[in-house]
């Protein structure tokens, strides 16, 4: 087993559980809505779920790209556990555990969004710090700046961080929905720019 495989086993397990939390929330909401219950799912909670899934996907890819740099030691495992643990906790707060107790998911969003968004912000900052630290400790020899694709990816990623900060401050539901949709588009843009 390579050092990367050891670290990625922990990483993949916890990220998979976080994604399962979000998808499970979507499934519970859909079952409740299709079952004829008087539930208003709205846009905010599903948009937040989409943002988290897209962010988790980009984080998963980040680890794959850094595989030649990752060493298996206690500090690496604790760092991975901290960042992925934050993602898992944030993912578990997106949808209510008992959706039938929340006839309006926008009220749930109002109560939980800052914890989830704060968790995403912390995890993203942690992954940026980790990526920078890896470059100092074990520079990746094949990495070069490839121009437009890398620039778009960096700008989109910075845009995500800025919008997460803004989302922590704004209160209006319509503004939240627009910002969440924009974060989703930026995450998709960063992921697609990576191809070029």
Order of alpha helices (4+ residues) and beta strands (2+ residues): alpha-alpha-alpha-alpha-alpha-alpha
